[in-house]
Structure formats: C-alpha cells, structure tokens
Amino acid sequence: MIVLSHVTKKYGDITALKRFTVHIRKGDFAFVVGPSGAGKSTLIRLLHCQERPTEGTIMVDGVNLARMPRKQIPSLRRKVGVVFQDFKLLQGRTAYQNVSFALEVTGAPGAYIKRRVPQVLNMVGLSDRADIRPHKLSGGEQQRVALARAIVNSPSIVLADEPTGNLDRDNAWHVMQILESLNKRGVTVVVATHDWPIVDAMKKRVIEIENGRLIRDDLEGGYSQDVASSRAVSR
Amino acid sequence: MWRLLGRSVVEGFKGVFSHGLMSLASMGTVAISLLVLALFLVLAANLAYVADVLEEQVEVVVYCNPEFDRDQWGDLLMDKLSDIPAVASVTFVTKEEALDRLREQFGAQAELLEAVEEDNPLRDSVEITVSNPAEIDNIVQQARQLESVEDVVYQREVVQRLYALTEALRSAGVVLVFLLAVATFLLISNTVRLTIYARREQIEIMKLVGATPAFIWGPLVIEGTVLGLLGASLAGGVIAWGYADLFAAVEASLPFVPIVRPTPFLHNLLQLLLAVGGVLGMLSSCFSVWRYVRL
C-alpha cells in the first residue's frame, strides 16, 4: 500500500529525511513519533505529494509519487485524506459546505453529495452542527469537520499530522476513536503525533524517526523505547 | 468543460459578494485608477480636438489679378489649386461677395463704402483651407506660380506657431495617457494580487482536497474580471454623467470654445474603460492566482 525506499528529502542544506525506508500495509494503523524536527511532518507531506522526495521512491497504491506527473496530483489527493493540526477549514463556509466542497472538487453529482455529506457528518458526531461556520465551532468540532472532509471521498488512506495537537483530552480521544473505527473498516491510517498518552494507550504500530532516520518500528509499540522495552520485559 | 465554466461563473460572482469589503476595496481602486485615466483621455481628446479646430482655421487666400476673367478661367484655376497636395478645400469668392462681406463688417458705417461701390476695387479671390499646416509654404509657392494669380496671402507666423502648439498638444496627450495607462495597469494588478494573496490559504486548502488547478483558477479569474468590470462601470458612470453636464454647460455659455461632442465620444470611452477594466482584472488575476495554484 505505502512503500518508501531509500527516501531522502532535503530543504536546501537541511536534510529532513535520510535514506528512509518503511513499508505500511493495507489496513495498518501506524503512529509516526519522534522529536520536533525529526521529519514526521515531512513524511506526511511526501505521502500526499505536498512535497516530492529528493531521492528514492514512494509507492502509494502502486504509483511512484517521486515520478508522478503534476496532473495526477489532484486525483491522488482524492484517494488520500489528510488532517492537520490547524484543521485548515474554509472559514467562509459552514461545516456542511467544508465537507461537501471536497466532493464538489471531484465532480460528484449533487444528489450523491446531498446523501453522502450528512452520512459523514453523522459518523463524526456533527449532524446537529452542519450549518455552523468553523469560527463558531470548538477545536474538537473543527477537527472532526476536517476529519469528515478527509473521509468523504472514501479514501483508502487517511494521513493525520498532529491531529490532537490543539485539542483537549476528551476531544483528542474522540478524534482517535473515529480514526480507529475507520481503520476497522479497512482504511490505512498514518498519524504523526507527539501525543504520547494516546500512543501508549492504543498499542498500535509505532514508527520512530530521529534526525530523519528510522530508529524504531514496533508492531505494538509505545511512544518511547522505554515503554516498549518495559512492556517487553513485563511480558 | 461547460460545467466547469458554469461553476466558475457562479462561484466567481459569489466570491465578489462573499468578500464584500475586499471586493469593495479593489473595485474602488480599479474605479479610481480608471477614472483618472478617463479624465486624462477626455483632456487629451479635447486637446487634440482643439488642435484640429485651430488647424482647420488656417487659411491661404489667393488673389487674382484685376484682368482675371472668372467666367472663362475660374474653373481651371479652382482645379489647379485643388490639385496641390494638402489643400483641403477651395472656395471662390467673387469681388462682389468680398464687398458684401466688407459691408457686413462695417455694419453701421457701411455708407463709407458708397464711394467705392461704383467701381469695385476688390479682386476675385480663392480661399484655401489646408489639411496639414506643415505643407503651407509649399502650397503658397505653388499657388504663386499659377497664371493670373496676383498675390497669395497667409499669416506665416501665426500658422507656424499654431502648428508647433498643436503638435505639442497632441504629443503631450499621448505621453500623458501612456504614462497613466502604465500606472493604472500596475495599480490594478497590484490590487487584484492583494485580493488573491488574502485568499492563498483558501487556495491551499482547495489544493489539499484534490481540486484541479482549473477548478481553483476559474472562479478567481472570473471574480477578478467582474471586479475590473464593476470598477470600470463605476468610473465610466461618473465620467459620462460629468462630461455630459460639462458639455451642456460649455455649449450654453461658451459656444465658441471647441469641445468634443459627447456622442459618440462617451460611447467609445465607456467601451474602452470596460475593456481595459475587464482585461486588466482578468490578466492580473490569472497571473497572481497562477503562482499559488501551481501544484
């Protein structure tokens, strides 16, 4: 599903990722952890073609993103839903319109949009907030709108870059529960995060990056090596 | 394709209204810049018109010698004079007509002319108007060489000064309009660029959810074009209303001042303003959106 081989990404003199290789299977739920500036966001940005790698190949759904023509970027982004720490919602549009916009972009017929958007808003628990604009929604609600927008096109992959960074505990958990239920329906989920309590509690695959290199890849890991090893010891 | 265009138009108009203040600001800027441009166009057009009117008044008078038989040679003389390059028109004035004119000019003192009426001392003459004052020396020279021409009279110094003045008026008009057109272009494209800059986040989000460049581009370019057209209409409205009033006032109280008639001049000016506003709005939004839309 997602295969990075020997991926290097440089920004001028700074190397964000160094010969990074990882394989994420269809249906995986993976956390990407590591200190600030380790390269987590770069990884997420590479996966939906917001950046191109300096070297190496990135295969997503059988397509090499490193060589994909620009023209195909929009269609990739419709297959890969993305959620950000700062939500990135259109302020002038209601929750409903923010979600429906992602469908309009694909040229979906109006009747389908009218049917699909309420479904997705219901899935994230925002049916009663559909007509409200982002600035009147709480952070948690805004992130759930962003999540609804990311999944309205039924993507096979959902990427999240610090999705809980601006949220309180309850809302953070709510968002993670939605991601987990998506994962149970077969969606591949990749979450870059600093939120160690969540990572420790969810016991998912953990990919740790430091200075642009992969330093750990545990199938049921914790936020840091210590948690993982202590768990390994207690077993 | 048509669906995309239709959506672009709908969303473009929506964009104008949903960003009320920003739209108003850019529309105002477009309107003011175009208004200044239009004022200078009006000024330049009138300067050129004044120059034309003055030049039309340049006249050369050819006096025939006293023995000239106008019934026999009149037509031939007229033909020969008309054939000289840059001669716009020729009018034959008989010596009787000339005397009538004098009488008119003398008005109340016309009895002074009684003495000469029995034996009219005036000559038959031809009045020539000139299409290009620069050619006037040449015309005079050629006319002098014709048979039965006694003298050719024109106001050499007046003509030369006038010629210099009208040329200066015309060039000044062209230079002013050109400079102002450049300033207008920069001002409008900058304003539109700011409008787009304020929307770069929106563009970024559209890209993230998989919008194609055309999908993002279309509405914003329509929006820029609409803003340009609205601004141009505003400027056009103000100038049309103002100029019509000015013309009426000048015609009523200063009928001898040459001023360009509002029709078809205003009509052309409005078309020009709309074209400039629309095209500038469209081009500048095209360019500025393109920077942000590139994937």
Boltz contact constraints between the chains, C-beta under 6 A:
constraints:
  - contact:
      token1: [A, 70]
      token2: [B, 295]
      max_distance: 6.0
  - contact:
      token1: [A, 73]
      token2: [B, 295]
      max_distance: 6.0
  - contact:
      token1: [A, 74]
      token2: [B, 210]
      max_distance: 6.0
  - contact:
      token1: [A, 74]
      token2: [B, 212]
      max_distance: 6.0
  - contact:
      token1: [A, 77]
      token2: [B, 210]
      max_distance: 6.0
  - contact:
      token1: [A, 78]
      token2: [B, 210]
      max_distance: 6.0
  - contact:
      token1: [A, 88]
      token2: [B, 205]
      max_distance: 6.0
  - contact:
      token1: [A, 90]
      token2: [B, 202]
      max_distance: 6.0
  - contact:
      token1: [A, 90]
      token2: [B, 205]
      max_distance: 6.0
  - contact:
      token1: [A, 92]
      token2: [B, 18]
      max_distance: 6.0
  - contact:
      token1: [A, 102]
      token2: [B, 209]
      max_distance: 6.0
  - contact:
      token1: [A, 105]
      token2: [B, 209]
      max_distance: 6.0
  - contact:
      token1: [A, 105]
      token2: [B, 210]
      max_distance: 6.0
  - contact:
      token1: [A, 105]
      token2: [B, 211]
      max_distance: 6.0
